[in-house]
Amino acid sequence: MNLLFDPWIPIQRKNREVALIAPYELTTEYKANPIMHLYALRPDFKGALAQFLIGLLQTVVVISNIETSQWLDNPPDSQQLKAYFEPIRAAFEFINVVEKPAFMQDLTLTEGEIKSIANLFIEQPGENTLKENGDHFIKRNQIQSLCVPCAATALFTLQINAPSGGAGHRTSLRGGGPLTTLIVADCEEAQILWRQLIFNLINPDDFKKHYNQYVENQKIPEDIFPWLIPTRTSDITGKDTSIKEVHPLHMYWCMPRRIRYDQDKLQQGNCDICNAQAVSVLTEYRTKNYGINYIGVWEHPLTPYRCFKDKEPERLPLHPTAEGLVYKDWLGLLLDCGIDVTSGGILPARAIKEFCRWQERSMRYFKIWAFGYALDNAKALAWTESLLPFYNIPTPIQETFYEQVTCMVQGAAQILGYLRIALKKALVGNNNLSKEIIQEINQSFWAGTEKDFYKEIDELLNDFQLENANYEQLTELRVKWQNKLIEKVLKIFDLMTKPKWKEVKIIKRICKARIKLYKNLCGKKLRQILDLPEKLEKEVKIYEKTTV
């Protein structure tokens, strides 16, 4: 099976027909009945397949020097795509290849531990959990066989998300469970899958310009697809791998885990993921530790990075948390205006920055699809996925917009801190809140204020001529935001303390905590964070509900 020329990717067309296609068929029936969606039955598979196709097209774009704008409006037909894919055919052989390169599999692995196919899935319980009978929520033996398309997707999903897995079992190039951010269309005419993929490509000149220092003397395709040559092992006799030692396109095709499917283990059966009946399935694989160990700064094009103060060029890829993505993270995923990497901050994914630069389109037509595994070492805490608003902020107003929104987010974070302190005093006195309660507080706050936050953003961009907005107008918006936050926070406090009102002994404690909370919400420190003057020139009413 070849992953470029044989059907294995599940899709849905405009007429809702579901089928498996080969990548070269992405543009078939483009005008009459185009492919609209990936039809993977698992969210992590859908995210992985999107990255597979983006990586494939980006590789072809860079190698063939194709301007992405040409493909956006005039997609190549299937025969043209076949011609573009032909030079890299050998890298995408997947099954029925013996002692030859196989996609994402160790070329020379002939010995190692035999594992059940279920171990490819990040959420599956580990060996210790099984020994202690701790698989309460995700049970063992739910996945015992995979059809070939699902086996290919599972392998790719693991390699690009690989968590720490014990001694020598390496994490992915972006660390375990990286956050991926993609541009997706929010209007029907642009939701064709082909266009969604092209939005996340970087023009070859821009790609080479940004990563040019690493391209010299690199071999194509060996330094792009690591499974074409013996694995660069990282045991005592091996060495680590930095971006200077491979082609930058390698970032889309990282292979930290040494895995090989046994070719003679194919058998007839049913797939436990897609429920395909009476097909060739795999039930186990061979693995060995000390695969490729990625070190240094890579700046993967589809992931945002956090910079650290006074540690340029050190930066780390962002990772989701179990609480999910909230609006406090949003600005950094969209815009890096005003961020000096030496002073810390979040840099948006390179693909998003390039999209903002070359696409002049209405801001309402797009969103940011952000997703990834929240991990605690090897343990999967959650799969997080969000569609966040996208705004292509005009250059003249970027600095003002950035300052205003940063001020709003910092104020919200400060208020959340006040809420946690108040609830701690009210619920447990001098004891510590449990992790579960803290997580509930955080989720309640960010979810409860999210709608108002984006409403303020819409007002900021649509009702103001931001380049001409004066200090008083911007101040009025921040006061309005403060009022909304105060209202929501007091409601959350009252809701979470309401069950305790039956306990007479702590009523006084709750009242004192609430009064202190309100004072903090209207206090000097918060006004400084929100950049509010001591006395407003234009009177704006501050939220005044203080009764308990």
Buried (B, 14 or more C-beta within 10 A) or exposed (E): BBBBBBBBBBBBBBEEEEEBBBBBBBBBBBEEEBBBBBBBEBEBBBBBBBBBBBBBBBBBBBBEEBEBEEBBEEBBEBEEBBEBBEEBEBBBBBBEBEEEBBBBBBBEBEEBEEBBBBBBBBBBBBEEBEEEEEBEEEEBEEBBBBBBBBBBBBBBBBBBBBBBBEEBBBBBBBBBBBBBBBBBBBEEEBBBBBBBBBBBBBBBEBBBEBBEEBBEEBEBBBBBBBBBBEBBBBEEEBEEBBBEBBBBBBBBBBBBBBBBBEBEBBEEBBBBBBEBEEBBBBBBBBBBBBBBBBEEEBBBBBBBBBBBEEEBEBBEBBBBBBBBBBBBBBBBBBBBBBBEBEEBBBBBBBBBBBBBEEBEBEBBBBBBBBBBBBBEEBBBBBBBBBEBBBBBBEEEBBEBBBBBBBBBBBBBEBBBEBBBBBBBBBBBEEEEBEEEBBBBBBBBBBBBBBEBBBEBBEEBBEEBEBEEBEEEBBBBBBBBBBBBBBBBBBEBBEEBBEEBEEEEEBBEBBEEBBEBBBEBBBEEEBBEBBBBEEEEEEEBEEBEEEEB
